[in-house]
Amino acid sequence: MNLIFRMLWVIIMSKFRERLELGNFVSELKLRVLPNDIDINFHMNNGRYLTICDLNRVDVFARSGLLKAMFKRNWIPVIAEHTMSYKKPLDIFDRYKVKLEVLKWDEKYFYMTHTFTLGGRIVAEGTSKGCVYARGKGVVSPADAIAAVEQDRSK
């Protein structure tokens, strides 16, 4: 993963940020377009937006306790679907914000929105659905994943 340093930074910084209440999963990160984010047009590559969304999810996992629950139970997060609409480019060295909100969940998936803003203006928006997967056992329902976090928090 070419964003390993950013991911490690997000995990470290999550220790100093407010813990997320279960059911209120929102992450906002302030980032900058770096040289390894751009394409030949000197703006952020369309695929990089999707990877940046992963950083928001890692922040939610860490701050909610889901990361610990997943490691403990050998679960992995999986994105089943992701869409993105691009409205305005992010140029090299632009400072931007990206926000993830988990809007709802059902018996299988968490449904999320992703909003990239520059100076208060939306430059890209997307949606995704993801699940927690138990290796060799299949999808873990969101209710069971949240119950595992609650169980771990009570210890």
VEXDREN-2710 file (C-alpha; in Angstrom, 1 decimal):
% VEXDREN-2710
k/r/px/py/pz
1/MET/0.0/0.0/0.0
2/ASN/1.6/3.2/-1.1
3/LEU/-0.3/5.2/1.6
4/ILE/1.2/3.2/4.5
5/PHE/2.6/6.3/6.2
6/ARG/-0.6/8.2/6.0
7/MET/-2.5/5.1/7.3
8/LEU/0.0/4.8/10.2
9/TRP/-0.4/8.5/10.9
10/VAL/-4.2/8.1/11.0
11/ILE/-4.0/5.2/13.4
12/ILE/-1.6/7.1/15.7
13/MET/-3.6/10.2/15.7
14/SER/-6.8/8.3/16.4
15/LYS/-5.4/7.6/19.8
16/PHE/-5.6/11.3/20.6
17/ARG/-9.0/12.0/19.0
18/GLU/-12.4/11.5/20.6
19/ARG/-13.7/8.0/20.7
20/LEU/-16.7/7.5/18.5
21/GLU/-20.0/6.5/20.0
22/LEU/-21.4/3.3/18.5
23/GLY/-23.9/4.2/15.9
24/ASN/-22.4/7.7/15.3
25/PHE/-19.6/6.8/12.9
26/VAL/-18.3/10.0/11.3
27/SER/-14.7/10.8/10.4
28/GLU/-13.2/14.0/9.0
29/LEU/-9.6/14.2/8.0
30/LYS/-7.6/17.2/6.8
31/LEU/-5.1/16.3/4.1
32/ARG/-3.0/17.7/1.4
33/VAL/-2.5/16.5/-2.2
34/LEU/1.0/15.1/-2.3
35/PRO/3.1/14.5/-5.4
36/ASN/2.4/10.7/-5.2
37/ASP/-1.3/11.5/-5.4
38/ILE/-1.3/13.2/-8.8
39/ASP/-1.6/12.1/-12.4
40/ILE/-0.1/13.5/-15.6
41/ASN/-2.6/16.5/-15.3
42/PHE/-1.1/17.5/-11.9
43/HIS/-4.3/16.9/-10.1
44/MET/-5.3/14.1/-7.8
45/ASN/-5.8/10.9/-9.6
46/ASN/-9.4/9.6/-9.6
47/GLY/-8.3/6.3/-8.1
48/ARG/-6.5/8.1/-5.2
49/TYR/-9.9/9.4/-4.0
50/LEU/-11.0/5.9/-3.4
51/THR/-7.8/5.1/-1.5
52/ILE/-8.2/8.2/0.6
53/CYS/-11.7/7.0/1.6
54/ASP/-9.9/4.0/3.0
55/LEU/-8.1/6.3/5.4
56/ASN/-11.5/7.6/6.7
57/ARG/-12.6/4.0/7.3
58/VAL/-9.4/3.2/9.2
59/ASP/-10.1/6.3/11.4
60/VAL/-13.6/5.1/12.1
61/PHE/-12.4/1.5/12.8
62/ALA/-9.7/2.8/15.2
63/ARG/-11.8/5.4/17.0
64/SER/-14.9/3.2/17.4
65/GLY/-13.1/0.1/18.6
66/LEU/-13.9/-2.0/15.6
67/LEU/-10.2/-2.2/14.6
68/LYS/-9.4/-4.0/17.8
69/ALA/-12.5/-6.2/17.5
70/MET/-11.5/-7.2/14.0
71/PHE/-7.9/-8.0/14.9
72/LYS/-9.1/-10.0/18.0
73/ARG/-11.5/-12.1/15.9
74/ASN/-9.5/-12.4/12.7
75/TRP/-12.1/-10.4/10.7
76/ILE/-11.3/-8.1/7.8
77/PRO/-13.2/-5.1/6.3
78/VAL/-14.3/-5.5/2.7
79/ILE/-15.7/-2.9/0.3
80/ALA/-18.4/-4.4/-1.9
81/GLU/-19.3/-1.3/-3.9
82/HIS/-17.9/2.3/-4.3
83/THR/-19.0/5.2/-6.5
84/MET/-17.5/8.6/-6.8
85/SER/-18.6/11.8/-8.6
86/TYR/-15.9/14.4/-9.4
87/LYS/-17.0/18.0/-9.6
88/LYS/-13.7/20.0/-9.4
89/PRO/-10.0/18.8/-9.4
90/LEU/-7.8/18.8/-6.4
91/ASP/-4.4/20.2/-7.6
92/ILE/-1.0/19.4/-6.2
93/PHE/-0.5/20.7/-2.7
94/ASP/-4.1/21.7/-2.2
95/ARG/-5.3/21.3/1.4
96/TYR/-8.7/19.5/1.5
97/LYS/-11.0/17.8/3.9
98/VAL/-12.6/14.4/3.4
99/LYS/-15.6/13.3/5.5
100/LEU/-17.0/9.9/5.9
101/GLU/-20.4/9.2/7.4
102/VAL/-21.9/5.8/8.0
103/LEU/-25.6/6.5/7.3
104/LYS/-27.1/3.2/8.0
105/TRP/-26.6/-0.6/8.0
106/ASP/-28.7/-3.6/7.3
107/GLU/-28.2/-7.3/8.0
108/LYS/-25.1/-7.4/5.8
109/TYR/-23.6/-4.0/4.9
110/PHE/-22.7/-0.6/6.3
111/TYR/-23.6/2.2/3.9
112/MET/-21.3/5.2/3.8
113/THR/-21.0/8.6/2.1
114/HIS/-17.7/10.3/1.4
115/THR/-17.4/14.1/0.8
116/PHE/-14.2/15.9/-0.3
117/THR/-14.2/19.7/0.2
118/LEU/-11.8/22.4/-0.7
119/GLY/-12.4/25.8/0.9
120/GLY/-15.9/24.7/1.9
121/ARG/-16.8/23.7/-1.6
122/ILE/-17.6/20.1/-2.5
123/VAL/-15.1/18.8/-5.1
124/ALA/-16.1/15.1/-5.0
125/GLU/-18.8/13.0/-3.4
126/GLY/-19.2/9.2/-3.2
127/THR/-21.0/6.3/-1.6
128/SER/-19.8/2.9/-0.6
129/LYS/-21.1/-0.2/1.0
130/GLY/-18.9/-2.4/3.0
131/CYS/-19.0/-5.3/5.4
132/VAL/-16.9/-7.2/7.9
133/TYR/-15.8/-10.6/6.8
134/ALA/-14.8/-13.5/9.0
135/ARG/-12.3/-15.6/7.1
136/GLY/-13.7/-19.0/6.3
137/LYS/-17.1/-18.1/7.9
138/GLY/-18.5/-15.4/5.7
139/VAL/-20.0/-12.0/6.4
140/VAL/-20.4/-10.7/9.9
141/SER/-23.6/-8.8/10.3
142/PRO/-23.1/-5.1/11.4
143/ALA/-25.2/-5.9/14.5
144/ASP/-22.7/-8.6/15.5
145/ALA/-19.7/-6.4/14.7
146/ILE/-21.1/-3.6/16.9
147/ALA/-22.0/-6.2/19.6
148/ALA/-18.3/-7.3/19.5
149/VAL/-17.2/-3.7/20.0
150/GLU/-19.6/-3.3/22.9
151/GLN/-18.3/-6.5/24.5
152/ASP/-14.7/-5.4/24.1
153/ARG/-15.5/-2.0/25.6
154/SER/-17.1/-3.6/28.7
155/LYS/-14.0/-5.5/29.6
END
